[in-house]
Amino acid sequence: MARKFFEKYLPDAQTVRGYRWVAPFAGFLKHPNLWHLNRRSVAGAVAIGLFSGLVPGPLQMLTALLLAIPFKRNIPVALIVTFYTNPFTIVPLYIAAYWYGRLLLGHGHDLPKVEPFEMDWSAFMVSMVAMWHWMVSLGKPLAVGLVALALTLAAIGYAVVDLAWRARVILAWRARARRRLKA
């Protein structure tokens, strides 16, 4: 049921490949797993989206697209999942990544003196530069933590979707078997 619900709202592969700005790349978008909702394609797409969501800057969706195509995972799902990072969640996620990196590197509990950046939407590029300087000032723990957190979230997301999909299929099989026994 949920699969049919999502299929109703996901774009059709032919429609997407027909867009003028997508047409030069249409040859890369022909594999069925890029558009179909099946267990492996969706679980992989969730993992790709979770991983790509932690890519710095506004490159999350491009990263998700560029990973989904060679891994042959559902493109729309991978793109949608990247939205877990947004202006409200990105700073807490980066702080968690920083602490995760410190934990993995074995650093102590003392914090460096770093001023957080201020996001100013009227001066977007200035804010992006400020965010870049803030990330660089946090250094190696942030870099290691971002990669480690992205890989951890991807692995957990893949496992959760895969197990949930399997559980749903098993429950459907059992329900169908019960109906057959009653008939």
C-alpha positions in Angstrom: 0.0 0.0 0.0 2.7 2.5 0.9 4.6 1.6 -2.3 1.6 2.4 -4.4 1.2 5.7 -2.5 4.7 6.7 -3.2 4.6 5.6 -6.8 1.7 7.9 -7.4 3.8 10.9 -6.4 7.2 10.0 -7.7 8.1 11.3 -11.2 7.8 9.0 -14.2 11.2 8.1 -15.7 10.1 8.9 -19.3 8.9 12.4 -18.2 12.2 13.1 -16.4 14.3 11.9 -19.3 12.2 14.0 -21.7 13.1 17.3 -20.0 15.2 19.5 -22.3 18.0 19.9 -19.7 18.1 16.2 -18.8 18.0 14.9 -22.4 21.9 15.0 -22.9 22.2 12.7 -19.9 19.2 10.4 -20.6 21.5 7.5 -21.5 22.7 7.3 -17.9 19.1 7.3 -16.6 17.8 4.1 -18.3 18.4 1.5 -15.7 15.1 0.3 -14.1 16.4 0.5 -10.5 16.9 4.2 -10.9 13.1 4.6 -10.9 11.5 1.5 -9.4 10.6 1.0 -5.8 12.1 -2.3 -4.7 13.8 -3.3 -1.5 17.4 -3.0 -2.6 16.9 0.1 -4.7 15.1 2.0 -1.9 17.3 0.9 0.9 20.4 1.9 -1.1 18.8 5.2 -2.0 18.1 5.9 1.6 21.7 5.2 2.5 22.9 7.4 -0.4 20.6 10.2 0.7 21.7 10.0 4.4 25.4 10.0 3.3 24.9 12.8 0.9 23.0 15.0 3.3 26.2 15.6 5.3 28.1 16.9 2.3 29.1 20.5 3.1 27.5 23.3 1.3 24.6 23.2 -1.2 25.9 20.0 -3.0 23.9 17.4 -1.2 21.4 16.7 -4.0 24.1 16.7 -6.7 26.1 14.2 -4.6 23.1 12.0 -4.1 22.4 12.0 -7.9 26.0 11.3 -8.8 26.1 8.3 -6.3 22.6 6.9 -7.2 23.4 6.6 -10.9 26.5 4.3 -10.7 25.1 2.4 -7.8 21.8 2.0 -9.6 19.6 3.1 -6.7 16.3 5.0 -6.8 17.1 8.6 -7.7 13.9 10.3 -6.4 14.2 8.6 -3.0 17.9 9.5 -2.7 17.2 13.1 -3.5 14.3 13.4 -1.1 16.2 11.8 1.8 18.9 14.5 1.6 16.3 16.9 3.0 16.9 15.7 6.5 19.6 18.4 6.5 18.1 21.8 6.5 18.9 25.2 8.2 17.4 23.8 11.4 19.3 20.5 11.6 22.6 21.2 10.0 24.3 22.9 13.0 23.3 20.1 15.4 24.4 17.5 13.0 27.8 19.2 12.5 28.2 19.5 16.3 27.4 15.8 16.6 29.9 15.0 13.8 32.5 17.1 15.6 32.0 15.2 18.8 32.0 11.9 17.0 35.3 12.8 15.3 36.8 13.8 18.7 35.7 10.5 20.1 37.2 8.5 17.2 40.4 10.5 17.3 40.7 10.1 21.1 40.9 13.8 21.9 40.1 15.1 25.3 37.0 17.0 26.4 38.5 20.5 26.2 36.9 22.6 23.4 38.8 25.0 21.2 37.7 28.7 21.3 35.7 29.0 18.1 33.0 31.6 17.4 30.0 30.1 15.7 29.0 31.7 12.4 25.8 33.7 11.8 23.6 32.7 8.9 22.4 35.8 7.0 20.1 34.9 4.2 20.3 38.4 2.7 24.1 37.8 2.2 24.1 34.1 1.4 27.6 33.9 -0.1 29.1 35.8 2.9 27.3 33.3 5.2 28.7 30.3 3.2 32.2 31.7 3.5 31.7 32.2 7.2 30.4 28.6 7.5 33.5 27.4 5.6 35.8 29.3 8.0 33.9 27.9 11.0 34.3 24.3 9.7 38.0 24.8 8.9 38.6 26.2 12.5 37.1 23.0 13.9 39.7 21.0 11.9 40.4 17.3 11.9 37.7 16.2 14.4 35.0 17.7 12.2 36.4 16.3 9.0 36.7 12.8 10.4 33.4 13.1 12.2 31.5 14.1 9.1 32.7 11.1 7.1 32.2 8.7 10.0 28.7 10.1 10.8 27.7 10.0 7.2 28.8 6.4 6.9 27.1 5.4 10.2 23.8 7.1 9.2 24.0 5.4 5.8 24.6 2.0 7.3 21.8 2.4 9.8 19.4 3.8 7.2 20.1 0.9 4.8 19.6 -1.7 7.6 16.4 -0.1 8.9 14.8 0.1 5.5 15.9 -3.3 4.5 14.6 -4.9 7.7 11.3 -2.9 7.6 10.8 -3.9 3.9 11.4 -7.6 4.8 9.1 -7.5 7.8 6.3 -5.9 5.7 6.7 -8.6 3.0 6.8 -11.4 5.6 3.6 -10.0 7.3 1.9 -9.8 3.9 2.8 -13.4 3.1 1.5 -14.6 6.4 -1.7 -12.6 6.0 -2.2 -14.1 2.5 -1.6 -17.6 3.9 -4.2 -17.1 6.6 -6.7 -15.8 4.1 -6.1 -18.9 1.9 -6.6 -21.2 4.9 -9.9 -19.6 5.7 -11.1 -19.9 2.1 
